């Protein structure tokens, strides 16, 4: 199983678009998606600030600001999901 962490914040239009790309990329795959609002975590807010949305795959940053569903899908496939 691949762990995908999706870092967002409220009222983020890029996050809404990225959420759709993430959903497309993980559909039918063995991926556990965890969405976190960075404004609820001081460490994440300090680390990522205005760089949301951010996608982490197994703890490593895959993308930020814009999420390309095809690129994300290939990365998930490469990790075995």
C-alpha positions in Angstrom: 0.0 0.0 0.0 1.2 3.5 -0.9 0.6 6.3 1.6 -0.4 9.5 0.0 -0.6 12.6 2.2 -2.5 15.5 0.7 -1.7 18.8 2.4 -4.3 21.5 1.9 -5.9 24.6 3.6 -9.5 25.9 3.6 -10.5 28.2 0.7 -7.7 27.2 -1.5 -8.8 27.0 -5.1 -5.6 25.1 -6.2 -6.4 22.5 -3.5 -9.8 21.9 -5.0 -8.4 21.3 -8.4 -5.6 19.1 -7.0 -8.2 17.1 -5.0 -9.8 16.1 -8.3 -6.4 15.1 -9.7 -5.5 13.0 -6.6 -8.9 11.3 -6.8 -8.3 10.4 -10.4 -4.8 9.1 -9.8 -5.7 6.9 -6.9 -8.9 5.4 -8.2 -8.8 1.6 -8.0 -5.4 1.5 -6.5 -4.0 0.3 -3.2 -3.4 3.9 -1.8 -4.2 5.2 1.6 -5.0 8.9 1.3 -4.7 11.2 4.3 -5.8 14.8 3.9 -4.4 17.4 6.3 -5.3 21.1 6.6 -1.9 22.6 7.3 -3.4 25.4 9.3 -4.3 22.9 12.0 -0.7 21.9 12.5 1.9 24.6 13.4 4.9 22.5 12.1 3.2 21.8 8.7 2.1 25.4 8.4 5.6 26.6 9.1 7.2 24.1 6.7 4.8 24.5 3.7 3.3 28.0 4.2 1.8 29.0 0.9 3.1 26.1 -1.1 -0.2 24.1 -0.8 -1.5 21.9 -2.1 1.3 19.4 -1.5 1.3 15.7 -2.3 3.6 13.4 -0.3 4.0 9.8 -1.5 5.3 7.6 1.3 6.5 10.7 3.1 8.4 12.2 0.1 7.2 15.3 -1.6 5.9 14.5 -5.1 4.3 17.8 -6.1 3.1 21.2 -4.9 0.8 24.0 -6.2 -0.4 22.0 -9.2 -0.9 18.3 -9.3 -0.8 16.5 -12.6 -3.0 13.4 -12.4 -1.0 11.4 -15.1 2.4 12.2 -13.4 1.0 11.3 -10.0 -0.5 8.1 -11.4 2.8 7.0 -12.8 4.6 7.7 -9.5 2.0 5.6 -7.6 2.4 2.8 -10.1 6.2 2.9 -9.7 5.7 2.4 -6.0 3.7 -0.7 -6.7 0.1 0.4 -6.2 
